[in-house]
Amino acid sequence: MTGYVIWGLVPALFILAGRAGASPLEIVGQRALWAAPWAGLLVVLAGHGDQVARVFRRPRLLGQLAVSALMIVSGWAVYVWAVNNGHNIEASLGYYINPLLNMAIGATLFRERISALGLGAIILASVGTAIQALALGHLPLIALFLAATFTVYGVIRKRVEVDAQAGLFVESLLMLPAGLGLVLWLAHTGAARFGAGAPLTLLLLAMGPVTVAPLAFFAWTTRRLPLSTVGFLQFIGPTLGFLIGLIVGERLTPLGLLSFGFIWAGVALFIFGAWRAGRRLEPLVRGVDQAAGAGVADEVGGLPIHDVGARDAALGIGEGARPAPAGMADGLAAGAVEP
């Protein structure tokens, strides 16, 4: 839960930095700059340096991660601008519909089976998005852009044969030159606020860990919690973002509230479907764990999880394994880089 709470509170960090004088460009630049060393630390702790080296030996993999890095940084830029310009609520809409859009794309591109509950969730989300367009007087472009960029990210990362930590580090390295160049340009023009005061400087330095730490929690929990639980937890982030929007005084009209009513109904169906799928998987999880043999502890936390790779391959949720039921794999994958 910790990772999702951090993701949900990130907009508050952006708002504080913005009110202290940092521009959205500086926030994004500092985030791209400081994400790389923290992501590198995560790779070192996980012992996945060989996977990073393998990516740089394979131009096709590197090219795919370059596109996914572009999706990340463009999503970051729009999100930071949105929360600092009174669009927190609309941005949260994007992250509510993102897992549902992932489910639809999973059924279309990867021929994943979509249940009646999943179809109902997508229809409700579509109606909610249409009502949101009526409430705003135009298409909810921010929400649609955020949902689309992270859906594309999820599709790319589903196809790339590299784990989450190594992939994020490579993406961070690819974003680093642009982030450094942006920070130096802002400093040259006198628009940078980094170093102007301890509170703001600490906020900007925190952009690295708040980007990477949630991924560490995410990677750890998705291997150990039922899909139904993770499916529920991923909606903590947009809910907190929605509440932050209300706290800072963003207006929610009755029509806008009706829109979110449809979205929340779709989310409820999604969560129920994930819970039901998790219930079906529980006997298989126990069987695989028993077959793997007791007494082998994970190196993080000492929890008896046995052979994680064999367990996940049997369940269809590990790297290179068959997609999880009803598009859950895509829905969870995209959540790893929000917001």
RODO-2510 file (C-alpha; in nm, 4 decimals, decimal comma):
residues 339
     n   res          X          Y          Z
     1     m     0,0000     0,0000     0,0000
     2     t     0,2904     0,2362     0,0748
     3     g     0,3866     0,2730    -0,2909
     4     y     0,0335     0,3606    -0,3983
     5     v    -0,0016     0,6145    -0,1168
     6     i     0,3236     0,7800    -0,2274
     7     w     0,1953     0,7938    -0,5852
     8     g    -0,1288     0,9473    -0,4598
     9     l     0,0522     1,2153    -0,2600
    10     v     0,2978     1,3075    -0,5363
    11     p     0,0673     1,5823    -0,6737
    12     a     0,0837     1,7526    -0,3341
    13     l     0,4632     1,7556    -0,3677
    14     f     0,4361     1,9105    -0,7141
    15     i     0,1919     2,1733    -0,5900
    16     l     0,4202     2,2654    -0,2982
    17     a     0,7177     2,2964    -0,5330
    18     g     0,5111     2,5059    -0,7733
    19     r     0,3907     2,7392    -0,5016
    20     a     0,7503     2,7779    -0,3842
    21     g     0,8409     2,9103    -0,7278
    22     a     0,9461     2,6083    -0,9343
    23     s     0,7992     2,5930    -1,2845
    24     p     0,6517     2,2711    -1,4256
    25     l     0,9546     2,2515    -1,6583
    26     e     1,1951     2,2649    -1,3652
    27     i     0,9993     2,0025    -1,1722
    28     v     1,0030     1,7643    -1,4696
    29     g     1,3707     1,8337    -1,5379
    30     q     1,4705     1,7705    -1,1767
    31     r     1,2613     1,4537    -1,1710
    32     a     1,4334     1,3217    -1,4839
    33     l     1,7710     1,4207    -1,3409
    34     w     1,7385     1,2564    -0,9993
    35     a     1,5421     0,9470    -1,1020
    36     a     1,8475     0,7881    -1,2672
    37     p     2,0755     0,7532    -0,9612
    38     w     1,7907     0,6228    -0,7465
    39     a     1,6823     0,3773    -1,0152
    40     g     2,0454     0,2690    -1,0443
    41     l     2,0551     0,2028    -0,6698
    42     l     1,7478    -0,0153    -0,7063
    43     v     1,9173    -0,2169    -0,9816
    44     v     2,2280    -0,2649    -0,7660
    45     l     2,0216    -0,3825    -0,4684
    46     a     1,8264    -0,6229    -0,6885
    47     g     2,1423    -0,7507    -0,8607
    48     h     2,0009    -0,6879    -1,2082
    49     g     2,3041    -0,5207    -1,3641
    50     d     2,3328    -0,8031    -1,6165
    51     q     1,9860    -0,7197    -1,7507
    52     v     2,0848    -0,3555    -1,7964
    53     a     2,3956    -0,4621    -1,9885
    54     r     2,1838    -0,6951    -2,2030
    55     v     1,9551    -0,4066    -2,3020
    56     f     2,2495    -0,1993    -2,4267
    57     r     2,3741    -0,4956    -2,6292
    58     r     2,0406    -0,5255    -2,8075
    59     p     1,9456    -0,2134    -3,0102
    60     r     1,5867    -0,3301    -3,0532
    61     l     1,5314    -0,3510    -2,6764
    62     l     1,6984    -0,0140    -2,6300
    63     g     1,4762     0,1399    -2,8941
    64     q     1,1627     0,0028    -2,7309
    65     l     1,2667     0,1444    -2,3937
    66     a     1,3436     0,4782    -2,5603
    67     v     0,9805     0,4951    -2,6749
    68     s     0,8563     0,3944    -2,3292
    69     a     1,0816     0,6636    -2,1767
    70     l     0,9189     0,9169    -2,4097
    71     m     0,5775     0,8038    -2,2862
    72     i     0,6895     0,8472    -1,9245
    73     v     0,8356     1,1942    -1,9602
    74     s     0,5458     1,3238    -2,1711
    75     g     0,3019     1,1933    -1,9100
    76     w     0,5076     1,3550    -1,6355
    77     a     0,5110     1,6901    -1,8162
    78     v     0,1345     1,6997    -1,8683
    79     y     0,0620     1,5752    -1,5167
    80     v     0,2907     1,8286    -1,3448
    81     w     0,1429     2,1107    -1,5528
    82     a    -0,2104     1,9898    -1,4776
    83     v    -0,1784     1,9702    -1,0985
    84     n    -0,0148     2,3135    -1,0864
    85     n    -0,2877     2,4698    -1,2991
    86     g    -0,6014     2,3510    -1,1209
    87     h    -0,6616     2,0246    -1,3094
    88     n    -0,5996     1,7668    -1,0355
    89     i    -0,9475     1,6200    -1,0631
    90     e    -0,9303     1,5801    -1,4401
    91     a    -0,5830     1,4230    -1,4084
    92     s    -0,7148     1,1732    -1,1548
    93     l    -0,9830     1,0775    -1,4075
    94     g    -0,7053     0,9710    -1,6436
    95     y    -0,5594     0,7335    -1,3870
    96     y    -0,9007     0,5911    -1,3021
    97     i    -0,9716     0,4984    -1,6627
    98     n    -0,6137     0,3860    -1,7386
    99     p    -0,6524     0,0267    -1,6033
   100     l    -0,9841    -0,0062    -1,7851
   101     l    -0,8260     0,1168    -2,1078
   102     n    -0,5425    -0,1314    -2,0501
   103     m    -0,7996    -0,4075    -2,0245
   104     a    -0,9584    -0,3041    -2,3548
   105     i    -0,6198    -0,2845    -2,5295
   106     g    -0,5205    -0,6201    -2,3817
   107     a    -0,8294    -0,7782    -2,5347
   108     t    -0,7680    -0,6072    -2,8705
   109     l    -0,3926    -0,6462    -2,9165
   110     f    -0,3071    -0,9485    -2,7042
   111     r    -0,6357    -1,1384    -2,7394
   112     e    -0,6758    -1,1548    -2,3643
   113     r    -1,0146    -1,2789    -2,2585
   114     i    -1,2386    -0,9997    -2,1348
   115     s    -1,5194    -1,0998    -1,9020
   116     a    -1,8719    -0,9610    -1,8920
   117     l    -1,7714    -0,7669    -1,5802
   118     g    -1,4718    -0,6236    -1,7623
   119     l    -1,6846    -0,5203    -2,0576
   120     g    -1,9336    -0,3591    -1,8215
   121     a    -1,6516    -0,1678    -1,6507
   122     i    -1,5258    -0,0366    -1,9847
   123     i    -1,8755     0,0730    -2,0897
   124     l    -1,9351     0,2541    -1,7596
   125     a    -1,5967     0,4280    -1,7871
   126     s    -1,6764     0,5323    -2,1450
   127     v    -2,0097     0,6815    -2,0368
   128     g    -1,8354     0,8610    -1,7490
   129     t    -1,5750     1,0053    -1,9837
   130     a    -1,8474     1,1278    -2,2223
   131     i    -2,0310     1,2968    -1,9326
   132     q    -1,7023     1,4528    -1,8222
   133     a    -1,6702     1,6030    -2,1696
   134     l    -2,0157     1,7577    -2,1274
   135     a    -1,9214     1,8883    -1,7819
   136     l    -1,6020     2,0496    -1,9119
   137     g    -1,7514     2,1718    -2,2372
   138     h    -1,4761     1,9920    -2,4269
   139     l    -1,3043     1,6553    -2,4371
   140     p    -1,1116     1,5772    -2,1134
   141     l    -0,7853     1,5991    -2,3066
   142     i    -0,5619     1,5859    -1,9990
   143     a    -0,7265     1,2690    -1,8706
   144     l    -0,7260     1,1048    -2,2135
   145     f    -0,3626     1,1964    -2,2760
   146     l    -0,2469     1,0578    -1,9413
   147     a    -0,4470     0,7388    -1,9862
   148     a    -0,3211     0,6950    -2,3436
   149     t     0,0477     0,7552    -2,2680
   150     f     0,0559     0,5061    -1,9836
   151     t    -0,1458     0,2545    -2,1806
   152     v     0,1122     0,2747    -2,4597
   153     y     0,3806     0,2436    -2,1913
   154     g     0,2126    -0,0687    -2,0581
   155     v     0,1906    -0,2226    -2,4052
   156     i     0,5600    -0,1579    -2,4713
   157     r     0,6732    -0,2895    -2,1336
   158     k     0,4606    -0,5994    -2,1830
   159     r     0,6590    -0,6788    -2,4952
   160     v     1,0044    -0,5855    -2,3609
   161     e     1,1871    -0,8775    -2,2021
   162     v     1,3404    -0,6914    -1,9085
   163     d     1,2295    -0,6634    -1,5482
   164     a     1,0760    -0,3522    -1,3936
   165     q     1,3860    -0,2288    -1,2086
   166     a     1,6301    -0,2683    -1,4969
   167     g     1,3788    -0,1234    -1,7420
   168     l     1,3162     0,1847    -1,5301
   169     f     1,6913     0,2421    -1,4887
   170     v     1,7483     0,2294    -1,8649
   171     e     1,4522     0,4612    -1,9205
   172     s     1,5910     0,6979    -1,6562
   173     l     1,9337     0,6968    -1,8226
   174     l     1,7691     0,7834    -2,1538
   175     m     1,5798     1,0713    -1,9923
   176     l     1,8859     1,1957    -1,8015
   177     p     2,0501     1,4027    -2,0817
   178     a     1,7248     1,5871    -2,1549
   179     g     1,6623     1,6451    -1,7838
   180     l     2,0159     1,7720    -1,7264
   181     g     1,9992     1,9941    -2,0336
   182     l     1,6668     2,1416    -1,9212
   183     v     1,7953     2,2102    -1,5691
   184     l     2,1128     2,3767    -1,7034
   185     w     1,9119     2,5856    -1,9525
   186     l     1,6786     2,7076    -1,6789
   187     a     1,9802     2,7953    -1,4630
   188     h     2,1408     2,9823    -1,7553
   189     t     1,8262     3,1868    -1,8186
   190     g     1,7802     3,2629    -1,4494
   191     a     1,4491     3,0774    -1,4313
   192     a     1,5736     2,7951    -1,2078
   193     r     1,4763     2,7975    -0,8411
   194     f     1,6924     2,5039    -0,7341
   195     g     1,9249     2,6206    -0,4597
   196     a     1,7196     2,9346    -0,3927
   197     g     1,6092     2,8028    -0,0539
   198     a     1,6389     2,4873     0,1524
   199     p     1,2687     2,3862     0,1479
   200     l     1,2311     2,4065    -0,2313
   201     t     1,5716     2,2489    -0,2943
   202     l     1,4789     1,9531    -0,0726
   203     l     1,1472     1,9195    -0,2528
   204     l     1,3214     1,9055    -0,5902
   205     l     1,5812     1,6583    -0,4612
   206     a     1,2942     1,4392    -0,3414
   207     m     1,1725     1,3964    -0,6996
   208     g     1,4126     1,1050    -0,7446
   209     p     1,3104     0,8845    -0,4504
   210     v     0,9368     0,9547    -0,4881
   211     t     0,9681     0,8317    -0,8467
   212     v     1,1648     0,5157    -0,7713
   213     a     1,0533     0,4096    -0,4210
   214     p     0,6939     0,3319    -0,5259
   215     l     0,8281     0,1038    -0,7990
   216     a     1,0255    -0,0909    -0,5395
   217     f     0,7114    -0,1405    -0,3312
   218     f     0,5120    -0,2213    -0,6447
   219     a     0,7568    -0,4854    -0,7679
   220     w     0,7673    -0,6422    -0,4226
   221     t     0,3919    -0,6523    -0,3590
   222     t     0,2787    -0,7704    -0,7022
   223     r     0,4850    -1,0874    -0,6557
   224     r     0,3362    -1,1580    -0,3117
   225     l    -0,0205    -1,0279    -0,3013
   226     p    -0,3237    -1,1684    -0,4823
   227     l    -0,4084    -0,9925    -0,8092
   228     s    -0,7399    -0,8917    -0,6566
   229     t    -0,5635    -0,7006    -0,3790
   230     v    -0,3238    -0,5263    -0,6161
   231     g    -0,6135    -0,4457    -0,8487
   232     f    -0,7810    -0,2646    -0,5606
   233     l    -0,4669    -0,0890    -0,4353
   234     q    -0,3891     0,0717    -0,7720
   235     f    -0,6922     0,3000    -0,7335
   236     i    -0,5559     0,4541    -0,4117
   237     g    -0,3384     0,6924    -0,6157
   238     p    -0,6086     0,8578    -0,8283
   239     t    -0,8430     0,8707    -0,5281
   240     l    -0,5860     1,0664    -0,3286
   241     g    -0,5235     1,2878    -0,6314
   242     f    -0,8972     1,3520    -0,6592
   243     l    -0,9141     1,4449    -0,2889
   244     i    -0,6124     1,6747    -0,3219
   245     g    -0,7923     1,8537    -0,6027
   246     l    -1,0916     1,9126    -0,3758
   247     i    -0,8668     2,0264    -0,0875
   248     v    -0,6913     2,2891    -0,3000
   249     g    -1,0295     2,4254    -0,4069
   250     e    -1,0940     2,2772    -0,7508
   251     r    -1,4601     2,2955    -0,8488
   252     l    -1,6610     1,9775    -0,8979
   253     t    -1,9941     2,0405    -1,0686
   254     p    -2,2960     1,8073    -1,0286
   255     l    -2,2410     1,6879    -1,3865
   256     g    -1,8749     1,6268    -1,3083
   257     l    -1,9741     1,4309    -0,9985
   258     l    -2,2131     1,2229    -1,2105
   259     s    -1,9229     1,1520    -1,4461
   260     f    -1,7110     1,0236    -1,1594
   261     g    -2,0081     0,8194    -1,0403
   262     f    -1,9963     0,6212    -1,3641
   263     i    -1,6165     0,5967    -1,3435
   264     w    -1,6316     0,4707    -0,9833
   265     a    -1,8998     0,2182    -1,0802
   266     g    -1,6684     0,0900    -1,3542
   267     v    -1,3826     0,0743    -1,1041
   268     a    -1,6037    -0,1228    -0,8641
   269     l    -1,6784    -0,3772    -1,1375
   270     f    -1,3082    -0,3956    -1,2224
   271     i    -1,2158    -0,4586    -0,8572
   272     f    -1,4892    -0,7193    -0,8188
   273     g    -1,3667    -0,8966    -1,1320
   274     a    -1,0098    -0,8896    -0,9986
   275     w    -1,1289    -1,0248    -0,6621
   276     r    -1,3164    -1,3070    -0,8323
   277     a    -1,0152    -1,3912    -1,0512
   278     g    -0,7949    -1,3872    -0,7417
   279     r    -1,0272    -1,6295    -0,5660
   280     r    -0,9939    -1,8704    -0,8598
   281     l    -0,6142    -1,8393    -0,8556
   282     e    -0,5692    -1,8959    -0,4800
   283     p    -0,5803    -2,2802    -0,4957
   284     l    -0,3307    -2,2730    -0,7838
   285     v    -0,0996    -2,0416    -0,5870
   286     r    -0,1044    -2,2784    -0,2904
   287     g    -0,0450    -2,5780    -0,5147
   288     v     0,2523    -2,4213    -0,6917
   289     d     0,4035    -2,3049    -0,3629
   290     q     0,3677    -2,6518    -0,2110
   291     a     0,5200    -2,8109    -0,5201
   292     a     0,8160    -2,5720    -0,5086
   293     g     0,8932    -2,6975    -0,1567
   294     a     0,8990    -2,5189     0,1759
   295     g     1,1907    -2,3441     0,3413
   296     v     1,3244    -2,1227     0,0618
   297     a     1,2999    -1,7618     0,1793
   298     d     1,2969    -1,4491    -0,0292
   299     e     1,6003    -1,2263     0,0176
   300     v     1,3781    -0,9277     0,1066
   301     g     1,1865    -0,9639     0,4286
   302     g     1,2492    -1,3359     0,4777
   303     l     0,9033    -1,4320     0,3555
   304     p     0,8674    -1,7934     0,2402
   305     i     0,7730    -1,7509    -0,1251
   306     h     0,9783    -2,0399    -0,2684
   307     d     1,0881    -2,0217    -0,6321
   308     v     0,9273    -1,6943    -0,7412
   309     g     1,0139    -1,7381    -1,1095
   310     a     0,8667    -2,0875    -1,1291
   311     r     0,5644    -1,9816    -0,9263
   312     d     0,4902    -1,6809    -1,1461
   313     a     0,5453    -1,8753    -1,4674
   314     a     0,2913    -2,1339    -1,3536
   315     l     0,0432    -1,8624    -1,2639
   316     g     0,0981    -1,6682    -1,5858
   317     i     0,2100    -1,3479    -1,4141
   318     g     0,5886    -1,3569    -1,4451
   319     e     0,8227    -1,2158    -1,7078
   320     g     0,7610    -1,3855    -2,0399
   321     a     0,4647    -1,5787    -1,9015
   322     r     0,1147    -1,5983    -2,0433
   323     p    -0,0944    -1,2858    -1,9639
   324     a    -0,2951    -1,2890    -1,6428
   325     p    -0,6738    -1,3243    -1,6649
   326     a    -0,8911    -1,0475    -1,8058
   327     g    -0,6092    -0,8069    -1,8874
   328     m    -0,4907    -0,7722    -1,5283
   329     a    -0,1256    -0,7949    -1,6308
   330     d    -0,1521    -0,4827    -1,8447
   331     g    -0,3509    -0,2971    -1,5828
   332     l    -0,0842    -0,3591    -1,3222
   333     a     0,2116    -0,2956    -1,5493
   334     a     0,1100     0,0566    -1,6393
   335     g     0,0575     0,1448    -1,2768
   336     a     0,4286     0,1040    -1,2145
   337     v     0,5138     0,4535    -1,3439
   338     e     0,2254     0,6617    -1,2237
   339     p     0,1969     0,9523    -1,2024
***
